Amino acid sequence: MGFTLDFWDYITFVVLMLTVLSFLIILFWFAGLPGRIAIARKHPEAEAVKLMGWAGFITVLPWIQAFIWAFKPTDIVDIRRFPNEVAKATEEEIEDLKQNPGKL
């Protein structure tokens, strides 16, 4: 082509790669945000919020719904269980999600 690559061309390539990498890291951080919030708040449906956050990130609207769902008050008691059983089941699910962060 009639030109040679010099030092500044390689620096440009490195900066572009770092920019793309940082953009992807930020993108993945935002995609998992509703799930991390739900786990931190000990939400009873934390796994569903996490899955909806990851799956809905492409189309944005389900991600927003998962983000709102992560902040939803969780004072509702399921009448099919006693409250102690609900708390125990929620704690077990939260611990499982904390131990297996890659599990959806």
N, C-alpha and C positions, 0 to 999 in steps of 0.2 A: 504494500500500500504506500510505501514511500516514507514512512515515519517509524521511529523507534520509541519504545516506551521508556520513560525515564523515572526517576525517583518519585516525582509528584504524581505521576499516573498510578503507581502502586499505592501511594498514600490515599489517593481518591478511591481506589477499589476497596481498601481496608475500611475507610470511613463509611462507604456505602454498605458494606457487609455488616458493620457494627450497627448502623442505623436500622437496617432490616431486622437484625437479631433483636435489638432493643424493642422495636415495634411488635415483634412476635411475642416477646416476653410480656409486654404490657397487655397485649391482646389476651393471652392465656390467663393472666392475673385477673383481668376483668371478667372473663368467662366463668371463672370459678368463684367469684366474689359472693354471689347469693348463697352458694353452698357453705362457704366458710362462715358467713354471718349466721346462717341457720344452725350450724354446729356449735358456734360460740354461744348462741342464745338458747341452746338445748331445745330446739324446736322439735315437736313430735314427728313431723314429716320432713326431717332434715335431709334424708336421702332423696326424697322426691324433689325437694327444692334444689338440691345439688344437681340432679339429673336434668331438671328443667333449665337450670342456668347454663349448663354445657350445651344441651341440645338446642336451646332457644337462642343462643348467641348469634347464630347465622342470620336469623330473620328479625332480630332485635326485640320485637314485641313480646314474645314469650320470656325473653331474658328480663325485661322490665317487670313482667308479672311475677317472675320468680324472685326478683329483688324486693318487690313489695311484700310478697308472701313470706319472705325471710323475716320481715319485721312485724308480721301479724301477731297480735297478742295470742298467747297459747293457754288461756285460762279455761278453755272448753274441756269438760270432762266427758269421756266416752262412757255411756251408761252400761255398755256391755262388760266393762271391767271395773274393778275397784280402783280408786285413785292410787293406791300404793303399787298396784300391778302396772298401771300406766306409767308411773314414774320409773319403775324398775325397767320396763321394756324400753322406754325412751333412753335411759342411761346406757343400756346395753347397745342400742343402735348407735348412740353417739360415740361410745368407746370403740365400736367396730369401725366406724367411719374415721376416727382419729388414728387407729392402728393401720388401716388400709386406705390411705388417702387417694390412691389411684383407682380404687374400686368405684364403679358407678352403679 
